[in-house]
Amino acid sequence: MVCFWNEKMGFWTFLEGFLLFANAMAILNEDRFLAPRRWTLAELQAGRRNSLKGQIIGLIHAFQFMRLPLILLNIITIVVKLVSG
């Protein structure tokens, strides 16, 4: 059995990866990127919100809503990386 938390990938590295993913989701522009692909909340019908596509669209919009906390987490990460080396 492969251990997910081995010495090559620590918890801090996992958090940094999640932060990078959250940043990528937060900067997606709805008008330029999501609307041409019909990935907006307005395009979803009420019954289709529980589908995989609806769940992904909701996740993207949740990350876009949380931009201010992401900025703060980025600043904290940068300061920790500068201090720890």
Stockholm file with secondary structure:
# STOCKHOLM 1.0

chainA/1-85         MVCFWNEKMGFWTFLEGFLLFANAMAILNEDRFLAPRRWTLAELQAGRRNSLKGQIIGLIHAFQFMRLPLILLNIITIVVKLVSG
#=GR chainA/1-85 SS CCCSSCTTSCHHHHHHHHHHHHHHHHTCCIIIIIGGGTCSTTTSCGGGGGSHHHHHHHHHHHHHHTHHHHHHHHHHHHHHHHHHC
#=GC SS_cons        CCCSSCTTSCHHHHHHHHHHHHHHHHTCCIIIIIGGGTCSTTTSCGGGGGSHHHHHHHHHHHHHHTHHHHHHHHHHHHHHHHHHC
//
